């Protein structure tokens, strides 16, 4: 699966790894619902770091269709709310 991190580029990630991201996604959702700005910022950074850890970056010149789009590391709570689905940022979480 191809994951785009807005403002950074794309990473290829095995779908089997999504389960490892779900806990952080659920935590991020809870912090957003509670208006916990500092917690949101910390968890967003942890989620993106985990994607980098588990994935393999695609070359900058590669433009593959993205299966999943994640916010940039400096996204605001309001910007991330616009990206959310009922499942959070990561489907099936």
N, CA, C and O atoms as a GROMACS GRO file, in nm:
protein
  372
    1UNK      N    1   0.085  -0.117   0.000
    1UNK     CA    2   0.000   0.000   0.000
    1UNK      C    3   0.089   0.123   0.000
    1UNK      O    4   0.198   0.123   0.058
    2UNK      N    5   0.042   0.227  -0.067
    2UNK     CA    6   0.117   0.352  -0.075
    2UNK      C    7   0.054   0.453   0.021
    2UNK      O    8  -0.066   0.480   0.017
    3UNK      N    9   0.138   0.508   0.108
    3UNK     CA   10   0.093   0.608   0.206
    3UNK      C   11   0.159   0.740   0.171
    3UNK      O   12   0.281   0.748   0.157
    4UNK      N   13   0.079   0.844   0.158
    4UNK     CA   14   0.132   0.978   0.135
    4UNK      C   15   0.125   1.055   0.266
    4UNK      O   16   0.021   1.060   0.332
    5UNK      N   17   0.237   1.114   0.303
    5UNK     CA   18   0.240   1.207   0.416
    5UNK      C   19   0.246   1.345   0.354
    5UNK      O   20   0.344   1.380   0.287
    6UNK      N   21   0.144   1.423   0.375
    6UNK     CA   22   0.134   1.553   0.311
    6UNK      C   23   0.258   1.637   0.343
    6UNK      O   24   0.299   1.650   0.458
    7UNK      N   25   0.316   1.693   0.238
    7UNK     CA   26   0.433   1.778   0.253
    7UNK      C   27   0.564   1.701   0.262
    7UNK      O   28   0.671   1.763   0.267
    8UNK      N   29   0.559   1.568   0.264
    8UNK     CA   30   0.681   1.488   0.277
    8UNK      C   31   0.707   1.395   0.160
    8UNK      O   32   0.821   1.382   0.116
    9UNK      N   33   0.604   1.330   0.110
    9UNK     CA   34   0.623   1.234   0.003
    9UNK      C   35   0.549   1.105   0.034
    9UNK      O   36   0.458   1.102   0.117
   10UNK      N   37   0.590   0.999  -0.035
   10UNK     CA   38   0.520   0.871  -0.024
   10UNK      C   39   0.608   0.762   0.034
   10UNK      O   40   0.731   0.764   0.022
   11UNK      N   41   0.541   0.667   0.099
   11UNK     CA   42   0.606   0.552   0.162
   11UNK      C   43   0.527   0.429   0.121
   11UNK      O   44   0.404   0.433   0.117
   12UNK      N   45   0.596   0.321   0.091
   12UNK     CA   46   0.525   0.196   0.066
   12UNK      C   47   0.523   0.119   0.198
   12UNK      O   48   0.624   0.109   0.267
   13UNK      N   49   0.408   0.065   0.231
   13UNK     CA   50   0.386   0.001   0.360
   13UNK      C   51   0.303  -0.125   0.339
   13UNK      O   52   0.200  -0.121   0.271
   14UNK      N   53   0.346  -0.235   0.396
   14UNK     CA   54   0.269  -0.359   0.387
   14UNK      C   55   0.137  -0.341   0.462
   14UNK      O   56   0.135  -0.289   0.573
   15UNK      N   57   0.027  -0.383   0.401
   15UNK     CA   58  -0.104  -0.369   0.465
   15UNK      C   59  -0.109  -0.439   0.600
   15UNK      O   60  -0.183  -0.398   0.689
   16UNK      N   61  -0.030  -0.545   0.615
   16UNK     CA   62  -0.027  -0.617   0.742
   16UNK      C   63   0.027  -0.530   0.855
   16UNK      O   64   0.006  -0.562   0.972
   17UNK      N   65   0.093  -0.421   0.822
   17UNK     CA   66   0.148  -0.330   0.924
   17UNK      C   67   0.046  -0.229   0.976
   17UNK      O   68   0.070  -0.163   1.077
   18UNK      N   69  -0.069  -0.217   0.908
   18UNK     CA   70  -0.169  -0.120   0.951
   18UNK      C   71  -0.216  -0.144   1.093
   18UNK      O   72  -0.246  -0.049   1.166
   19UNK      N   73  -0.223  -0.270   1.132
   19UNK     CA   74  -0.267  -0.302   1.268
   19UNK      C   75  -0.175  -0.236   1.372
   19UNK      O   76  -0.221  -0.196   1.479
   20UNK      N   77  -0.048  -0.224   1.340
   20UNK     CA   78   0.048  -0.162   1.432
   20UNK      C   79   0.024  -0.012   1.446
   20UNK      O   80   0.063   0.049   1.546
   21UNK      N   81  -0.041   0.047   1.346
   21UNK     CA   82  -0.068   0.191   1.349
   21UNK      C   83  -0.203   0.223   1.412
   21UNK      O   84  -0.228   0.337   1.452
   22UNK      N   85  -0.290   0.124   1.421
   22UNK     CA   86  -0.426   0.147   1.469
   22UNK      C   87  -0.432   0.200   1.612
   22UNK      O   88  -0.516   0.286   1.642
   23UNK      N   89  -0.346   0.152   1.699
   23UNK     CA   90  -0.348   0.199   1.838
   23UNK      C   91  -0.319   0.349   1.844
   23UNK      O   92  -0.386   0.422   1.918
   24UNK      N   93  -0.220   0.394   1.767
   24UNK     CA   94  -0.188   0.536   1.765
   24UNK      C   95  -0.302   0.616   1.701
   24UNK      O   96  -0.331   0.727   1.744
   25UNK      N   97  -0.364   0.560   1.599
   25UNK     CA   98  -0.476   0.627   1.533
   25UNK      C   99  -0.593   0.645   1.630
   25UNK      O  100  -0.654   0.752   1.634
   26UNK      N  101  -0.624   0.542   1.708
   26UNK     CA  102  -0.732   0.551   1.807
   26UNK      C  103  -0.699   0.653   1.915
   26UNK      O  104  -0.787   0.727   1.960
   27UNK      N  105  -0.574   0.656   1.957
   27UNK     CA  106  -0.531   0.753   2.058
   27UNK      C  107  -0.544   0.895   2.003
   27UNK      O  108  -0.589   0.986   2.073
   28UNK      N  109  -0.506   0.913   1.878
   28UNK     CA  110  -0.516   1.044   1.814
   28UNK      C  111  -0.662   1.089   1.805
   28UNK      O  112  -0.692   1.206   1.831
   29UNK      N  113  -0.750   0.998   1.770
   29UNK     CA  114  -0.893   1.030   1.764
   29UNK      C  115  -0.946   1.076   1.899
   29UNK      O  116  -1.019   1.174   1.908
   30UNK      N  117  -0.910   1.004   2.004
   30UNK     CA  118  -0.955   1.039   2.139
   30UNK      C  119  -0.904   1.178   2.179
   30UNK      O  120  -0.978   1.256   2.238
   31UNK      N  121  -0.780   1.206   2.147
   31UNK     CA  122  -0.724   1.338   2.183
   31UNK      C  123  -0.792   1.449   2.105
   31UNK      O  124  -0.814   1.558   2.157
   32UNK      N  125  -0.826   1.421   1.980
   32UNK     CA  126  -0.896   1.522   1.901
   32UNK      C  127  -1.035   1.547   1.957
   32UNK      O  128  -1.077   1.662   1.968
   33UNK      N  129  -1.106   1.441   1.993
   33UNK     CA  130  -1.241   1.456   2.048
   33UNK      C  131  -1.240   1.532   2.180
   33UNK      O  132  -1.334   1.605   2.212
   34UNK      N  133  -1.131   1.516   2.258
   34UNK     CA  134  -1.119   1.583   2.388
   34UNK      C  135  -1.054   1.720   2.377
   34UNK      O  136  -1.041   1.790   2.478
   35UNK      N  137  -1.013   1.760   2.256
   35UNK     CA  138  -0.948   1.889   2.239
   35UNK      C  139  -0.811   1.896   2.304
   35UNK      O  140  -0.767   2.004   2.343
   36UNK      N  141  -0.744   1.782   2.317
   36UNK     CA  142  -0.611   1.775   2.380
   36UNK      C  143  -0.504   1.809   2.277
   36UNK      O  144  -0.446   1.719   2.216
   37UNK      N  145  -0.477   1.939   2.258
   37UNK     CA  146  -0.379   1.984   2.159
   37UNK      C  147  -0.240   1.926   2.178
   37UNK      O  148  -0.183   1.872   2.083
   38UNK      N  149  -0.182   1.936   2.299
   38UNK     CA  150  -0.047   1.881   2.318
   38UNK      C  151  -0.041   1.730   2.298
   38UNK      O  152   0.054   1.679   2.238
   39UNK      N  153  -0.141   1.657   2.346
   39UNK     CA  154  -0.145   1.513   2.326
   39UNK      C  155  -0.160   1.478   2.180
   39UNK      O  156  -0.096   1.386   2.130
   40UNK      N  157  -0.246   1.553   2.110
   40UNK     CA  158  -0.264   1.535   1.967
   40UNK      C  159  -0.133   1.551   1.893
   40UNK      O  160  -0.098   1.468   1.809
   41UNK      N  161  -0.060   1.656   1.924
   41UNK     CA  162   0.067   1.684   1.856
   41UNK      C  163   0.166   1.570   1.878
   41UNK      O  164   0.232   1.525   1.784
   42UNK      N  165   0.177   1.524   2.001
   42UNK     CA  166   0.270   1.414   2.034
   42UNK      C  167   0.232   1.286   1.963
   42UNK      O  168   0.318   1.217   1.908
   43UNK      N  169   0.104   1.253   1.963
   43UNK     CA  170   0.059   1.128   1.900
   43UNK      C  171   0.070   1.135   1.748
   43UNK      O  172   0.105   1.036   1.685
   44UNK      N  173   0.042   1.250   1.689
   44UNK     CA  174   0.058   1.265   1.544
   44UNK      C  175   0.204   1.242   1.506
   44UNK      O  176   0.233   1.172   1.409
   45UNK      N  177   0.295   1.300   1.583
   45UNK     CA  178   0.439   1.280   1.555
   45UNK      C  179   0.476   1.132   1.568
   45UNK      O  180   0.552   1.080   1.486
   46UNK      N  181   0.422   1.065   1.669
   46UNK     CA  182   0.451   0.922   1.690
   46UNK      C  183   0.394   0.838   1.575
   46UNK      O  184   0.459   0.743   1.530
   47UNK      N  185   0.275   0.872   1.529
   47UNK     CA  186   0.212   0.798   1.418
   47UNK      C  187   0.296   0.812   1.291
   47UNK      O  188   0.322   0.712   1.223
   48UNK      N  189   0.337   0.932   1.259
   48UNK     CA  190   0.416   0.954   1.139
   48UNK      C  191   0.553   0.888   1.151
   48UNK      O  192   0.604   0.833   1.053
   49UNK      N  193   0.613   0.893   1.269
   49UNK     CA  194   0.742   0.826   1.290
   49UNK      C  195   0.728   0.675   1.270
   49UNK      O  196   0.817   0.612   1.214
   50UNK      N  197   0.616   0.617   1.315
   50UNK     CA  198   0.592   0.474   1.300
   50UNK      C  199   0.576   0.437   1.152
   50UNK      O  200   0.625   0.333   1.108
   51UNK      N  201   0.509   0.523   1.076
   51UNK     CA  202   0.496   0.499   0.931
   51UNK      C  203   0.634   0.498   0.867
   51UNK      O  204   0.664   0.412   0.784
   52UNK      N  205   0.719   0.592   0.905
   52UNK     CA  206   0.855   0.596   0.851
   52UNK      C  207   0.935   0.472   0.892
   52UNK      O  208   1.011   0.418   0.813
   53UNK      N  209   0.916   0.429   1.016
   53UNK     CA  210   0.987   0.312   1.068
   53UNK      C  211   0.945   0.184   0.995
   53UNK      O  212   1.030   0.102   0.960
   54UNK      N  213   0.816   0.167   0.972
   54UNK     CA  214   0.764   0.043   0.914
   54UNK      C  215   0.766   0.044   0.762
   54UNK      O  216   0.764  -0.063   0.700
   55UNK      N  217   0.770   0.161   0.702
   55UNK     CA  218   0.760   0.173   0.557
   55UNK      C  219   0.895   0.196   0.490
   55UNK      O  220   0.998   0.210   0.555
   56UNK      N  221   0.888   0.198   0.358
   56UNK     CA  222   1.005   0.223   0.275
   56UNK      C  223   0.973   0.344   0.187
   56UNK      O  224   0.877   0.341   0.111
   57UNK      N  225   1.055   0.451   0.196
   57UNK     CA  226   1.024   0.570   0.116
   57UNK      C  227   1.034   0.543  -0.034
   57UNK      O  228   1.122   0.470  -0.080
   58UNK      N  229   0.942   0.602  -0.108
   58UNK     CA  230   0.949   0.597  -0.254
   58UNK      C  231   1.034   0.714  -0.301
   58UNK      O  232   1.040   0.816  -0.234
   59UNK      N  233   1.100   0.700  -0.415
   59UNK     CA  234   1.179   0.812  -0.467
   59UNK      C  235   1.090   0.936  -0.488
   59UNK      O  236   0.972   0.923  -0.520
   60UNK      N  237   1.148   1.055  -0.469
   60UNK     CA  238   1.072   1.179  -0.483
   60UNK      C  239   1.006   1.193  -0.620
   60UNK      O  240   0.898   1.250  -0.631
   61UNK      N  241   1.072   1.140  -0.723
   61UNK     CA  242   1.016   1.154  -0.859
   61UNK      C  243   0.902   1.056  -0.886
   61UNK      O  244   0.836   1.066  -0.989
   62UNK      N  245   0.880   0.962  -0.795
   62UNK     CA  246   0.773   0.863  -0.810
   62UNK      C  247   0.639   0.926  -0.773
   62UNK      O  248   0.626   0.989  -0.668
   63UNK      N  249   0.540   0.909  -0.859
   63UNK     CA  250   0.405   0.961  -0.831
   63UNK      C  251   0.305   0.848  -0.844
   63UNK      O  252   0.238   0.833  -0.947
   64UNK      N  253   0.295   0.769  -0.740
   64UNK     CA  254   0.203   0.656  -0.737
   64UNK      C  255   0.071   0.702  -0.674
   64UNK      O  256   0.071   0.792  -0.590
   65UNK      N  257  -0.041   0.640  -0.714
   65UNK     CA  258  -0.167   0.671  -0.646
   65UNK      C  259  -0.158   0.630  -0.499
   65UNK      O  260  -0.113   0.520  -0.467
   66UNK      N  261  -0.201   0.717  -0.410
   66UNK     CA  262  -0.193   0.691  -0.267
   66UNK      C  263  -0.317   0.617  -0.218
   66UNK      O  264  -0.429   0.654  -0.251
   67UNK      N  265  -0.296   0.512  -0.139
   67UNK     CA  266  -0.404   0.437  -0.077
   67UNK      C  267  -0.450   0.504   0.052
   67UNK      O  268  -0.564   0.488   0.095
   68UNK      N  269  -0.359   0.577   0.114
   68UNK     CA  270  -0.384   0.640   0.244
   68UNK      C  271  -0.310   0.773   0.245
   68UNK      O  272  -0.194   0.779   0.206
   69UNK      N  273  -0.376   0.878   0.291
   69UNK     CA  274  -0.313   1.010   0.301
   69UNK      C  275  -0.316   1.053   0.446
   69UNK      O  276  -0.421   1.058   0.510
   70UNK      N  277  -0.197   1.083   0.497
   70UNK     CA  278  -0.182   1.128   0.636
   70UNK      C  279  -0.142   1.275   0.637
   70UNK      O  280  -0.079   1.324   0.543
   71UNK      N  281  -0.177   1.346   0.744
   71UNK     CA  282  -0.145   1.488   0.751
   71UNK      C  283   0.005   1.511   0.769
   71UNK      O  284   0.079   1.421   0.808
   72UNK      N  285   0.046   1.633   0.740
   72UNK     CA  286   0.186   1.671   0.761
   72UNK      C  287   0.214   1.677   0.911
   72UNK      O  288   0.122   1.690   0.992
   73UNK      N  289   0.340   1.669   0.949
   73UNK     CA  290   0.376   1.672   1.092
   73UNK      C  291   0.333   1.801   1.162
   73UNK      O  292   0.313   1.801   1.284
   74UNK      N  293   0.318   1.910   1.088
   74UNK     CA  294   0.281   2.036   1.151
   74UNK      C  295   0.132   2.071   1.132
   74UNK      O  296   0.092   2.185   1.155
   75UNK      N  297   0.052   1.973   1.090
   75UNK     CA  298  -0.092   1.996   1.071
   75UNK      C  299  -0.158   2.033   1.203
   75UNK      O  300  -0.120   1.985   1.310
   76UNK      N  301  -0.257   2.118   1.192
   76UNK     CA  302  -0.332   2.157   1.312
   76UNK      C  303  -0.442   2.055   1.341
   76UNK      O  304  -0.476   1.973   1.256
   77UNK      N  305  -0.494   2.061   1.460
   77UNK     CA  306  -0.603   1.974   1.499
   77UNK      C  307  -0.722   1.992   1.404
   77UNK      O  308  -0.786   1.894   1.366
   78UNK      N  309  -0.752   2.115   1.365
   78UNK     CA  310  -0.863   2.143   1.275
   78UNK      C  311  -0.838   2.084   1.136
   78UNK      O  312  -0.930   2.030   1.075
   79UNK      N  313  -0.714   2.095   1.086
   79UNK     CA  314  -0.682   2.039   0.955
   79UNK      C  315  -0.697   1.887   0.954
   79UNK      O  316  -0.745   1.829   0.856
   80UNK      N  317  -0.657   1.824   1.062
   80UNK     CA  318  -0.666   1.678   1.069
   80UNK      C  319  -0.812   1.634   1.078
   80UNK      O  320  -0.849   1.531   1.023
   81UNK      N  321  -0.895   1.711   1.147
   81UNK     CA  322  -1.037   1.678   1.156
   81UNK      C  323  -1.099   1.670   1.017
   81UNK      O  324  -1.189   1.588   0.994
   82UNK      N  325  -1.053   1.752   0.923
   82UNK     CA  326  -1.106   1.751   0.787
   82UNK      C  327  -1.068   1.623   0.712
   82UNK      O  328  -1.138   1.585   0.618
   83UNK      N  329  -0.960   1.557   0.752
   83UNK     CA  330  -0.915   1.436   0.685
   83UNK      C  331  -0.980   1.309   0.742
   83UNK      O  332  -0.970   1.202   0.682
   84UNK      N  333  -1.045   1.322   0.855
   84UNK     CA  334  -1.097   1.204   0.924
   84UNK      C  335  -1.215   1.139   0.855
   84UNK      O  336  -1.298   1.204   0.792
   85UNK      N  337  -1.219   1.007   0.868
   85UNK     CA  338  -1.337   0.930   0.830
   85UNK      C  339  -1.393   0.875   0.962
   85UNK      O  340  -1.340   0.905   1.069
   86UNK      N  341  -1.497   0.797   0.954
   86UNK     CA  342  -1.552   0.735   1.076
   86UNK      C  343  -1.451   0.642   1.141
   86UNK      O  344  -1.460   0.616   1.261
   87UNK      N  345  -1.356   0.591   1.063
   87UNK     CA  346  -1.255   0.499   1.114
   87UNK      C  347  -1.128   0.570   1.162
   87UNK      O  348  -1.034   0.503   1.203
   88UNK      N  349  -1.124   0.703   1.156
   88UNK     CA  350  -1.002   0.774   1.190
   88UNK      C  351  -0.922   0.802   1.065
   88UNK      O  352  -0.978   0.810   0.955
   89UNK      N  353  -0.792   0.818   1.079
   89UNK     CA  354  -0.707   0.841   0.964
   89UNK      C  355  -0.675   0.713   0.891
   89UNK      O  356  -0.651   0.713   0.770
   90UNK      N  357  -0.674   0.602   0.964
   90UNK     CA  358  -0.635   0.473   0.910
   90UNK      C  359  -0.758   0.383   0.903
   90UNK      O  360  -0.820   0.356   1.006
   91UNK      N  361  -0.794   0.337   0.784
   91UNK     CA  362  -0.912   0.252   0.772
   91UNK      C  363  -0.903   0.126   0.859
   91UNK      O  364  -0.797   0.065   0.872
   92UNK      N  365  -1.015   0.091   0.917
   92UNK     CA  366  -1.020  -0.031   0.997
   92UNK      C  367  -0.971  -0.014   1.139
   92UNK      O  368  -0.961  -0.112   1.213
   93UNK      N  369  -0.941   0.109   1.178
   93UNK     CA  370  -0.893   0.127   1.316
   93UNK      C  371  -1.007   0.148   1.411
   93UNK      O  372  -0.986   0.165   1.531
   0.00000   0.00000   0.00000
